[in-house]
Amino acid sequence: MPASYSATISRRGDDGSVVTLIDGQTLDLDDGQDVSDRNAGVLVLGAGESGASYVPWAKVTEIRFASGH
C-alpha cells in the first residue's frame, strides 16, 4: 500500500498500530517489527536544509501525513 493512501499511523500499546487511510478505513497492524517495540524509530526529514530528526518509536503517539487530496 503506498504511503500516499495513509492519513495517520497511531501507536497502540507496545505491539501494534492502527493505520487510518484517507478514505477513513482503518487497518490494525499487530506484532511486527515496524509496529512493535522492536521498531527503532522514525526519521523525520525537514523541509529544505532544516535537517532531520530521529524520534524513538517509544515516544511516537501518532504520525499524521500531509495530503494534497
Jmol script that loads the backbone (N, CA, C; Angstrom):
load data "model"
ATOM      1  N   MET A   1       0.845  -1.170   0.000  1.00  0.00           N
ATOM      2  CA  MET A   1       0.000   0.000   0.000  1.00  0.00           C
ATOM      3  C   MET A   1       0.892   1.235   0.000  1.00  0.00           C
ATOM      4  N   PRO A   2       0.725   2.140  -0.930  1.00  0.00           N
ATOM      5  CA  PRO A   2       1.519   3.368  -0.947  1.00  0.00           C
ATOM      6  C   PRO A   2       1.203   4.250   0.258  1.00  0.00           C
ATOM      7  N   ALA A   3       2.224   4.902   0.800  1.00  0.00           N
ATOM      8  CA  ALA A   3       2.041   5.790   1.946  1.00  0.00           C
ATOM      9  C   ALA A   3       1.091   6.933   1.622  1.00  0.00           C
ATOM     10  N   SER A   4       0.958   7.276   0.356  1.00  0.00           N
ATOM     11  CA  SER A   4       0.077   8.386  -0.022  1.00  0.00           C
ATOM     12  C   SER A   4      -1.396   8.097   0.294  1.00  0.00           C
ATOM     13  N   TYR A   5      -1.743   6.840   0.545  1.00  0.00           N
ATOM     14  CA  TYR A   5      -3.103   6.483   0.932  1.00  0.00           C
ATOM     15  C   TYR A   5      -3.329   6.607   2.429  1.00  0.00           C
ATOM     16  N   SER A   6      -2.271   6.848   3.197  1.00  0.00           N
ATOM     17  CA  SER A   6      -2.363   6.891   4.656  1.00  0.00           C
ATOM     18  C   SER A   6      -2.599   8.309   5.147  1.00  0.00           C
ATOM     19  N   ALA A   7      -3.489   8.448   6.112  1.00  0.00           N
ATOM     20  CA  ALA A   7      -3.728   9.738   6.756  1.00  0.00           C
ATOM     21  C   ALA A   7      -2.964   9.793   8.080  1.00  0.00           C
ATOM     22  N   THR A   8      -3.058   8.705   8.879  1.00  0.00           N
ATOM     23  CA  THR A   8      -2.364   8.658  10.168  1.00  0.00           C
ATOM     24  C   THR A   8      -1.892   7.245  10.473  1.00  0.00           C
ATOM     25  N   ILE A   9      -0.885   7.169  11.330  1.00  0.00           N
ATOM     26  CA  ILE A   9      -0.472   5.921  11.962  1.00  0.00           C
ATOM     27  C   ILE A   9      -0.470   6.204  13.454  1.00  0.00           C
ATOM     28  N   SER A  10      -1.264   5.472  14.206  1.00  0.00           N
ATOM     29  CA  SER A  10      -1.363   5.658  15.647  1.00  0.00           C
ATOM     30  C   SER A  10      -0.815   4.435  16.361  1.00  0.00           C
ATOM     31  N   ARG A  11       0.102   4.667  17.301  1.00  0.00           N
ATOM     32  CA  ARG A  11       0.653   3.564  18.077  1.00  0.00           C
ATOM     33  C   ARG A  11      -0.406   3.049  19.030  1.00  0.00           C
ATOM     34  N   ARG A  12      -0.504   1.735  19.155  1.00  0.00           N
ATOM     35  CA  ARG A  12      -1.457   1.110  20.071  1.00  0.00           C
ATOM     36  C   ARG A  12      -0.674   0.185  20.991  1.00  0.00           C
ATOM     37  N   GLY A  13      -0.327   0.664  22.151  1.00  0.00           N
ATOM     38  CA  GLY A  13       0.440  -0.145  23.089  1.00  0.00           C
ATOM     39  C   GLY A  13       1.835  -0.406  22.567  1.00  0.00           C
ATOM     40  N   ASP A  14       2.431  -1.510  23.034  1.00  0.00           N
ATOM     41  CA  ASP A  14       3.794  -1.855  22.638  1.00  0.00           C
ATOM     42  C   ASP A  14       3.862  -2.774  21.430  1.00  0.00           C
ATOM     43  N   ASP A  15       2.730  -3.345  21.011  1.00  0.00           N
ATOM     44  CA  ASP A  15       2.769  -4.365  19.972  1.00  0.00           C
ATOM     45  C   ASP A  15       1.843  -4.116  18.793  1.00  0.00           C
ATOM     46  N   GLY A  16       1.463  -2.878  18.555  1.00  0.00           N
ATOM     47  CA  GLY A  16       0.575  -2.669  17.426  1.00  0.00           C
ATOM     48  C   GLY A  16       0.397  -1.221  17.064  1.00  0.00           C
ATOM     49  N   SER A  17      -0.233  -1.017  15.928  1.00  0.00           N
ATOM     50  CA  SER A  17      -0.561   0.309  15.423  1.00  0.00           C
ATOM     51  C   SER A  17      -1.842   0.213  14.620  1.00  0.00           C
ATOM     52  N   VAL A  18      -2.466   1.365  14.441  1.00  0.00           N
ATOM     53  CA  VAL A  18      -3.640   1.468  13.590  1.00  0.00           C
ATOM     54  C   VAL A  18      -3.300   2.476  12.497  1.00  0.00           C
ATOM     55  N   VAL A  19      -3.465   2.060  11.250  1.00  0.00           N
ATOM     56  CA  VAL A  19      -3.269   2.949  10.114  1.00  0.00           C
ATOM     57  C   VAL A  19      -4.651   3.383   9.649  1.00  0.00           C
ATOM     58  N   THR A  20      -4.869   4.689   9.585  1.00  0.00           N
ATOM     59  CA  THR A  20      -6.128   5.220   9.057  1.00  0.00           C
ATOM     60  C   THR A  20      -5.838   5.760   7.670  1.00  0.00           C
ATOM     61  N   LEU A  21      -6.603   5.263   6.708  1.00  0.00           N
ATOM     62  CA  LEU A  21      -6.436   5.678   5.315  1.00  0.00           C
ATOM     63  C   LEU A  21      -7.194   6.970   5.053  1.00  0.00           C
ATOM     64  N   ILE A  22      -6.870   7.648   3.966  1.00  0.00           N
ATOM     65  CA  ILE A  22      -7.513   8.928   3.675  1.00  0.00           C
ATOM     66  C   ILE A  22      -9.014   8.787   3.442  1.00  0.00           C
ATOM     67  N   ASP A  23      -9.487   7.588   3.103  1.00  0.00           N
ATOM     68  CA  ASP A  23     -10.923   7.384   2.915  1.00  0.00           C
ATOM     69  C   ASP A  23     -11.632   6.976   4.209  1.00  0.00           C
ATOM     70  N   GLY A  24     -10.874   6.938   5.334  1.00  0.00           N
ATOM     71  CA  GLY A  24     -11.469   6.629   6.635  1.00  0.00           C
ATOM     72  C   GLY A  24     -11.350   5.178   7.063  1.00  0.00           C
ATOM     73  N   GLN A  25     -11.003   4.270   6.160  1.00  0.00           N
ATOM     74  CA  GLN A  25     -10.819   2.869   6.529  1.00  0.00           C
ATOM     75  C   GLN A  25      -9.641   2.753   7.499  1.00  0.00           C
ATOM     76  N   THR A  26      -9.692   1.755   8.365  1.00  0.00           N
ATOM     77  CA  THR A  26      -8.587   1.530   9.284  1.00  0.00           C
ATOM     78  C   THR A  26      -8.015   0.130   9.108  1.00  0.00           C
ATOM     79  N   LEU A  27      -6.723   0.019   9.331  1.00  0.00           N
ATOM     80  CA  LEU A  27      -6.015  -1.256   9.278  1.00  0.00           C
ATOM     81  C   LEU A  27      -5.328  -1.462  10.611  1.00  0.00           C
ATOM     82  N   ASP A  28      -5.582  -2.593  11.253  1.00  0.00           N
ATOM     83  CA  ASP A  28      -4.916  -2.933  12.504  1.00  0.00           C
ATOM     84  C   ASP A  28      -3.657  -3.727  12.197  1.00  0.00           C
ATOM     85  N   LEU A  29      -2.530  -3.255  12.682  1.00  0.00           N
ATOM     86  CA  LEU A  29      -1.255  -3.936  12.489  1.00  0.00           C
ATOM     87  C   LEU A  29      -0.761  -4.397  13.849  1.00  0.00           C
ATOM     88  N   ASP A  30      -0.439  -5.677  13.958  1.00  0.00           N
ATOM     89  CA  ASP A  30      -0.028  -6.242  15.243  1.00  0.00           C
ATOM     90  C   ASP A  30       1.262  -7.024  15.125  1.00  0.00           C
ATOM     91  N   ASP A  31       2.094  -6.921  16.157  1.00  0.00           N
ATOM     92  CA  ASP A  31       3.228  -7.798  16.403  1.00  0.00           C
ATOM     93  C   ASP A  31       4.178  -7.963  15.224  1.00  0.00           C
ATOM     94  N   GLY A  32       4.486  -6.882  14.551  1.00  0.00           N
ATOM     95  CA  GLY A  32       5.504  -6.896  13.509  1.00  0.00           C
ATOM     96  C   GLY A  32       6.580  -5.888  13.880  1.00  0.00           C
ATOM     97  N   GLN A  33       7.747  -6.047  13.340  1.00  0.00           N
ATOM     98  CA  GLN A  33       8.852  -5.163  13.725  1.00  0.00           C
ATOM     99  C   GLN A  33       8.520  -3.695  13.486  1.00  0.00           C
ATOM    100  N   ASP A  34       7.820  -3.392  12.409  1.00  0.00           N
ATOM    101  CA  ASP A  34       7.528  -1.994  12.098  1.00  0.00           C
ATOM    102  C   ASP A  34       6.541  -1.353  13.061  1.00  0.00           C
ATOM    103  N   VAL A  35       5.774  -2.140  13.800  1.00  0.00           N
ATOM    104  CA  VAL A  35       4.734  -1.574  14.662  1.00  0.00           C
ATOM    105  C   VAL A  35       4.863  -2.024  16.113  1.00  0.00           C
ATOM    106  N   SER A  36       5.997  -2.551  16.496  1.00  0.00           N
ATOM    107  CA  SER A  36       6.171  -3.023  17.870  1.00  0.00           C
ATOM    108  C   SER A  36       7.367  -2.335  18.520  1.00  0.00           C
ATOM    109  N   ASP A  37       7.683  -2.752  19.731  1.00  0.00           N
ATOM    110  CA  ASP A  37       8.821  -2.168  20.443  1.00  0.00           C
ATOM    111  C   ASP A  37      10.155  -2.545  19.794  1.00  0.00           C
ATOM    112  N   ARG A  38      10.127  -3.418  18.783  1.00  0.00           N
ATOM    113  CA  ARG A  38      11.352  -3.745  18.031  1.00  0.00           C
ATOM    114  C   ARG A  38      11.667  -2.684  16.974  1.00  0.00           C
ATOM    115  N   ASN A  39      10.736  -1.765  16.747  1.00  0.00           N
ATOM    116  CA  ASN A  39      10.953  -0.671  15.801  1.00  0.00           C
ATOM    117  C   ASN A  39      11.908   0.327  16.458  1.00  0.00           C
ATOM    118  N   ALA A  40      12.985   0.671  15.788  1.00  0.00           N
ATOM    119  CA  ALA A  40      13.979   1.582  16.358  1.00  0.00           C
ATOM    120  C   ALA A  40      13.481   3.019  16.409  1.00  0.00           C
ATOM    121  N   GLY A  41      12.641   3.432  15.464  1.00  0.00           N
ATOM    122  CA  GLY A  41      12.146   4.796  15.494  1.00  0.00           C
ATOM    123  C   GLY A  41      11.813   5.314  14.119  1.00  0.00           C
ATOM    124  N   VAL A  42      11.612   6.628  14.064  1.00  0.00           N
ATOM    125  CA  VAL A  42      11.183   7.299  12.843  1.00  0.00           C
ATOM    126  C   VAL A  42      12.166   8.426  12.544  1.00  0.00           C
ATOM    127  N   LEU A  43      12.586   8.520  11.307  1.00  0.00           N
ATOM    128  CA  LEU A  43      13.435   9.614  10.864  1.00  0.00           C
ATOM    129  C   LEU A  43      12.537  10.627  10.164  1.00  0.00           C
ATOM    130  N   VAL A  44      12.498  11.834  10.710  1.00  0.00           N
ATOM    131  CA  VAL A  44      11.646  12.890  10.175  1.00  0.00           C
ATOM    132  C   VAL A  44      12.535  13.857   9.407  1.00  0.00           C
ATOM    133  N   LEU A  45      12.277  13.978   8.112  1.00  0.00           N
ATOM    134  CA  LEU A  45      13.065  14.866   7.265  1.00  0.00           C
ATOM    135  C   LEU A  45      12.410  16.230   7.221  1.00  0.00           C
ATOM    136  N   GLY A  46      13.205  17.269   7.472  1.00  0.00           N
ATOM    137  CA  GLY A  46      12.692  18.628   7.432  1.00  0.00           C
ATOM    138  C   GLY A  46      12.682  19.166   6.017  1.00  0.00           C
ATOM    139  N   ALA A  47      11.928  20.222   5.821  1.00  0.00           N
ATOM    140  CA  ALA A  47      11.876  20.870   4.508  1.00  0.00           C
ATOM    141  C   ALA A  47      13.160  21.663   4.292  1.00  0.00           C
ATOM    142  N   GLY A  48      13.631  21.679   3.070  1.00  0.00           N
ATOM    143  CA  GLY A  48      14.835  22.433   2.746  1.00  0.00           C
ATOM    144  C   GLY A  48      16.052  21.890   3.460  1.00  0.00           C
ATOM    145  N   GLU A  49      16.802  22.781   4.066  1.00  0.00           N
ATOM    146  CA  GLU A  49      18.040  22.384   4.722  1.00  0.00           C
ATOM    147  C   GLU A  49      17.899  22.325   6.241  1.00  0.00           C
ATOM    148  N   SER A  50      16.679  22.172   6.730  1.00  0.00           N
ATOM    149  CA  SER A  50      16.473  22.166   8.178  1.00  0.00           C
ATOM    150  C   SER A  50      16.925  20.866   8.832  1.00  0.00           C
ATOM    151  N   GLY A  51      17.387  19.923   8.040  1.00  0.00           N
ATOM    152  CA  GLY A  51      17.922  18.693   8.607  1.00  0.00           C
ATOM    153  C   GLY A  51      16.878  17.651   8.904  1.00  0.00           C
ATOM    154  N   ALA A  52      17.299  16.679   9.680  1.00  0.00           N
ATOM    155  CA  ALA A  52      16.432  15.560  10.026  1.00  0.00           C
ATOM    156  C   ALA A  52      16.438  15.361  11.534  1.00  0.00           C
ATOM    157  N   SER A  53      15.356  14.795  12.037  1.00  0.00           N
ATOM    158  CA  SER A  53      15.238  14.486  13.464  1.00  0.00           C
ATOM    159  C   SER A  53      14.881  13.016  13.610  1.00  0.00           C
ATOM    160  N   TYR A  54      15.466  12.378  14.605  1.00  0.00           N
ATOM    161  CA  TYR A  54      15.160  10.983  14.918  1.00  0.00           C
ATOM    162  C   TYR A  54      14.228  10.969  16.121  1.00  0.00           C
ATOM    163  N   VAL A  55      13.129  10.226  16.018  1.00  0.00           N
ATOM    164  CA  VAL A  55      12.189  10.080  17.126  1.00  0.00           C
ATOM    165  C   VAL A  55      12.116   8.595  17.467  1.00  0.00           C
ATOM    166  N   PRO A  56      12.528   8.193  18.674  1.00  0.00           N
ATOM    167  CA  PRO A  56      12.419   6.780  19.068  1.00  0.00           C
ATOM    168  C   PRO A  56      10.954   6.323  19.027  1.00  0.00           C
ATOM    169  N   TRP A  57      10.716   5.097  18.588  1.00  0.00           N
ATOM    170  CA  TRP A  57       9.352   4.573  18.447  1.00  0.00           C
ATOM    171  C   TRP A  57       8.585   4.649  19.761  1.00  0.00           C
ATOM    172  N   ALA A  58       9.255   4.466  20.874  1.00  0.00           N
ATOM    173  CA  ALA A  58       8.590   4.517  22.180  1.00  0.00           C
ATOM    174  C   ALA A  58       7.989   5.894  22.464  1.00  0.00           C
ATOM    175  N   LYS A  59       8.475   6.922  21.793  1.00  0.00           N
ATOM    176  CA  LYS A  59       7.964   8.283  22.008  1.00  0.00           C
ATOM    177  C   LYS A  59       6.918   8.691  20.969  1.00  0.00           C
ATOM    178  N   VAL A  60       6.680   7.840  19.986  1.00  0.00           N
ATOM    179  CA  VAL A  60       5.689   8.140  18.949  1.00  0.00           C
ATOM    180  C   VAL A  60       4.294   7.825  19.478  1.00  0.00           C
ATOM    181  N   THR A  61       3.383   8.781  19.324  1.00  0.00           N
ATOM    182  CA  THR A  61       1.977   8.552  19.652  1.00  0.00           C
ATOM    183  C   THR A  61       1.169   8.424  18.371  1.00  0.00           C
ATOM    184  N   GLU A  62       1.395   9.390  17.477  1.00  0.00           N
ATOM    185  CA  GLU A  62       0.680   9.393  16.207  1.00  0.00           C
ATOM    186  C   GLU A  62       1.513  10.112  15.163  1.00  0.00           C
ATOM    187  N   ILE A  63       1.438   9.618  13.947  1.00  0.00           N
ATOM    188  CA  ILE A  63       2.075  10.264  12.803  1.00  0.00           C
ATOM    189  C   ILE A  63       0.965  10.686  11.871  1.00  0.00           C
ATOM    190  N   ARG A  64       0.961  11.970  11.515  1.00  0.00           N
ATOM    191  CA  ARG A  64      -0.037  12.494  10.568  1.00  0.00           C
ATOM    192  C   ARG A  64       0.672  12.882   9.292  1.00  0.00           C
ATOM    193  N   PHE A  65       0.102  12.452   8.180  1.00  0.00           N
ATOM    194  CA  PHE A  65       0.682  12.741   6.883  1.00  0.00           C
ATOM    195  C   PHE A  65      -0.040  13.919   6.233  1.00  0.00           C
ATOM    196  N   ALA A  66       0.726  14.848   5.675  1.00  0.00           N
ATOM    197  CA  ALA A  66       0.131  15.939   4.903  1.00  0.00           C
ATOM    198  C   ALA A  66      -0.399  15.324   3.618  1.00  0.00           C
ATOM    199  N   SER A  67      -1.503  15.831   3.158  1.00  0.00           N
ATOM    200  CA  SER A  67      -2.109  15.259   1.960  1.00  0.00           C
ATOM    201  C   SER A  67      -2.505  16.346   0.990  1.00  0.00           C
ATOM    202  N   GLY A  68      -2.246  16.083  -0.255  1.00  0.00           N
ATOM    203  CA  GLY A  68      -2.664  17.015  -1.290  1.00  0.00           C
ATOM    204  C   GLY A  68      -4.047  16.702  -1.820  1.00  0.00           C
ATOM    205  N   HIS A  69      -4.753  15.760  -1.188  1.00  0.00           N
ATOM    206  CA  HIS A  69      -6.068  15.329  -1.676  1.00  0.00           C
ATOM    207  C   HIS A  69      -7.141  16.298  -1.266  1.00  0.00           C
TER     208      HIS A  69
END
end "model"
wireframe off; spacefill off
backbone 0.3
color backbone group
